[in-house]
């Protein structure tokens, strides 16, 4: 009996942590865009990244991750490859491409996987 409750508690904590993470990402992105708009210097460095999707992700999880990326200001999910293994994402503010790719994989893809 303790195992299902513990699993429920862990999932609830993971979901609360994810909501906190995602709200922080939205606020941070909005302030970055606001700063870019109100300052005279253009900070945009747009690029298109290809992000690997793990094989264990279900179509619903892929949809959730791509929508979360799109709803974050400054990013837009463009296309999922036919084999559903790569997601193309347009990023408005790109610094280090590998760091950005790793951020998306760790903070969106893996967090969505951990929610289920």
C-alpha positions as CSV (number, residue, x, y, z in Angstrom):
1,X,0.0,0.0,0.0
2,X,2.8,2.5,0.7
3,X,4.3,2.0,-2.8
4,X,1.3,3.5,-4.8
5,X,1.1,6.5,-2.3
6,X,4.9,7.1,-2.6
7,X,4.6,6.9,-6.4
8,X,1.7,9.4,-6.3
9,X,3.7,11.7,-4.0
10,X,6.8,11.6,-6.2
11,X,4.8,12.3,-9.4
12,X,3.0,15.2,-7.7
13,X,6.3,16.7,-6.5
14,X,7.8,16.2,-10.0
15,X,4.8,17.9,-11.6
16,X,5.0,20.9,-9.1
17,X,8.7,21.2,-9.8
18,X,8.0,21.2,-13.5
19,X,5.3,23.9,-13.3
20,X,7.8,26.0,-11.2
21,X,10.6,25.4,-13.8
22,X,8.3,26.3,-16.7
23,X,6.9,29.5,-15.1
24,X,10.5,30.6,-14.4
25,X,11.4,29.9,-18.1
26,X,8.4,32.0,-19.3
27,X,9.2,34.9,-17.0
28,X,12.9,34.8,-17.9
29,X,12.1,34.7,-21.6
30,X,9.6,37.5,-21.4
31,X,12.0,39.8,-19.5
32,X,14.8,39.0,-22.1
33,X,12.5,39.9,-25.0
34,X,11.3,43.1,-23.1
35,X,14.9,44.1,-22.6
36,X,15.7,43.6,-26.3
37,X,12.7,45.7,-27.3
38,X,13.4,48.6,-25.0
39,X,17.2,48.8,-25.7
40,X,18.6,50.2,-28.9
41,X,20.9,47.3,-29.5
42,X,19.4,44.3,-31.3
43,X,20.2,41.1,-29.3
44,X,18.6,38.6,-31.6
45,X,20.7,35.8,-33.0
46,X,18.2,33.5,-34.6
47,X,19.0,29.9,-35.5
48,X,17.3,26.6,-36.2
49,X,18.3,23.7,-34.0
50,X,17.7,20.0,-34.4
51,X,16.9,18.3,-31.2
52,X,17.1,14.5,-30.8
53,X,13.9,12.9,-29.4
54,X,14.5,9.7,-27.4
55,X,12.9,6.6,-28.7
56,X,10.9,6.0,-25.5
57,X,8.9,9.2,-26.0
58,X,5.3,8.6,-27.0
59,X,3.6,10.8,-29.6
60,X,1.7,12.5,-26.8
61,X,4.9,13.3,-24.9
62,X,6.5,14.6,-28.1
63,X,3.5,16.9,-28.7
64,X,3.7,18.2,-25.1
65,X,7.4,18.9,-25.3
66,X,7.1,20.7,-28.7
67,X,4.1,22.7,-27.4
68,X,6.0,23.7,-24.3
69,X,8.9,24.9,-26.4
70,X,6.6,26.9,-28.6
71,X,4.8,28.5,-25.7
72,X,8.1,29.8,-24.3
73,X,8.8,33.3,-25.8
74,X,11.6,33.3,-28.3
75,X,11.3,29.7,-29.4
76,X,9.1,28.0,-31.9
77,X,8.8,24.3,-32.8
78,X,8.9,24.1,-36.6
79,X,8.7,20.4,-37.6
80,X,9.1,16.9,-36.4
81,X,10.9,14.6,-38.8
82,X,8.9,11.7,-40.5
83,X,10.6,9.2,-38.2
84,X,9.7,11.3,-35.1
85,X,13.3,11.3,-33.9
86,X,14.3,14.9,-34.4
87,X,12.4,18.2,-33.6
88,X,13.4,21.3,-35.5
89,X,13.2,24.4,-33.3
90,X,13.6,28.1,-34.2
91,X,15.4,30.0,-31.4
92,X,15.4,33.8,-31.5
93,X,18.3,34.3,-29.0
94,X,21.0,31.7,-29.5
95,X,24.4,32.0,-27.7
96,X,26.2,28.7,-27.6
97,X,24.3,26.3,-29.9
98,X,25.3,23.1,-28.0
99,X,24.4,24.6,-24.7
100,X,21.0,25.7,-26.0
101,X,20.4,22.2,-27.5
102,X,21.4,20.6,-24.2
103,X,19.1,23.0,-22.3
104,X,16.1,22.0,-24.4
105,X,16.9,18.3,-24.1
106,X,17.5,18.4,-20.3
107,X,14.8,20.8,-19.4
108,X,12.0,20.1,-21.8
109,X,12.4,16.6,-23.3
110,X,13.7,14.8,-20.2
111,X,11.4,16.6,-17.8
112,X,8.4,15.6,-20.0
113,X,9.7,12.0,-19.9
114,X,10.0,12.1,-16.1
115,X,6.4,13.3,-15.7
116,X,4.9,10.0,-16.8
